[in-house]
């Protein structure tokens, strides 16, 4: 920002907005720093699984994790990595045909206890796929069931509802 912008008068109503925006950015910054500290051999194993995947990366997750999963699948596709999103509730209603033995299933769940995912994992295991999980805890059902788990830990959500 320019000095002129920094010294400009800011109406009180905007002061609160700016304070809240800074707090959100500080929370996000702290979360990224914490995530960087958590990188370990499991991260390298996850990269190896995706890099050596002869099939597709099948990304799955419910709710907000599903929205994030769709973005991950789209980003992987943009990078030239075959990937698509599989809705876990739809999977058991006819969409399992998109899974093949050479695929990697990337399962996303903050709690690691999402019912639709915990029901889906034993089914996709029958295809002989590798399972990569991103969740808060290694000790969650998803964390224990996966071949490789990236444990994010409990993170505070940015924003006033956090």
N, C-alpha and C positions, 0 to 999 in steps of 0.2 A: 504494500500500500504506500501511496505517496504521503509525504508529510502533511499536505493539505487535507487529505482524507482523514488522517489520524487526528488532526486538530479541529476538524469540523464538529459543529454542535450536533449532538445526537439526542433526539427527543427521548424523554423518559420511557415511553412505550417501547422504543427500540432497544433501549439499554437492556431490558430483560430478555429480549429476543437474542441479542448478541451474547449475553451471559449464558443463556441456555445453549446456544450453538457452540460456544467455546467448550462448555462442559461436555457436550456430546462428542466433540472432536477429541477432547482429552481422554474420555472413556474409551473411544475407539483406538486411539493411539496406545493407551496402556494395554488394551487387549491384544493388539498386534505385537507389542514388545513381549508380552507374556507368551504368546504363541511362538515367537521366534526362540525364546528360551526353552520351550517344550520340544523343539525338533530333536529327534533322536534316531536310532537305527530303524525304528518303525517307519519313519518318513522315507528313508532310503529303500526299505522293503516295499513300500507303497509305490514309489517311483518305479522300481524294478517290475512290479506286477503290471503296471500300466504300460511301461515301455516294452515289455515282452509279451503283451497280450496279442495272441494271434487272431482273435475274434474282435468283438466289440466290448467297450466298457458300457455296461448296463447300469445306469444310475437310478436309484430308487429312494424314496422318502415320502413321508406324509406331511401335510400341512405346510408350515413355513420351510421345513427341511426339504419338502418336495419342490417348492419354488426355487430354493437354492440349487437343488439337484438338476432342475431343468436348465438353469443357467450354467452349471458345470458341464452338463452334456453338450450344450450349445458351444461353450468355449472349447471343449475338447475337439468337437467337430471342426471348429474354425482353425484349430491347430493341425488338422489332418489326421486326427485320431478318431477312428470309428467309435461313435458313442450315440446312445439314445436314452431317453428317459422311460422308465417303466413304472406306472402308478401301482403301488403294492396292492391296493384293493382291487384294481382291475386285473391284475396278474392272474389271480385265481379264478377269474371269470372269462378265460379264453385268451389272455395275452401272453401266456407262458411260451408260446411258440417262437417268440423272438429271442429266447435264450438258447445258447449252444455251448457245448463242452469247452470250447476254446475261449469263451468270454470271461470277463472279470465283472463281478457284481460289486458296485460301489453303493453301500447302504448308508444313508444319513439319518441320524436321529439324535437330538440333543440328549434325551433321557436314556436312550439305548434300550428302552422298554416298550416302544411303540408296538401295539398289538399286531397291526397289519404286517409289520416287518418281522416280528418274532415268529409269526405263522408262516411267512413266506420263505424264510431262510432254509428250513428243512426241505422244502419243496425244491428250491433252486439247487441245493446240494446234490440232489439226485441227478442233475445234469453234469456234475463233475466240475463245476465252476469254482474259481477262487473267489473268496469274499473279502473285500476291503471295507472296513467300517470307519466312519468318522462320527464320533460321539463324545460325550463329556467324560465318560469313565470306562477304563479297561474292565472294571468289575461288573458292568451292566450286562444284561443278557446278550445284546448285540456285540459288545466288546469281547465277551468270552467266546462267542460262536464264530467270530470272523477269523480268517487266516492272518490278517494284519489289521491292527486297530490303531488309528490315530486318535489319541485321547486329548481332547481340547481343554478339559477341566471345566469347572463351573465359571461362567463368565457373566458379569453384570451387563444387562442390556443397556445400551445408550438411550438417553431420552427420559422424559419425565415419568414414564410408566415403569421404567427399568426394574 
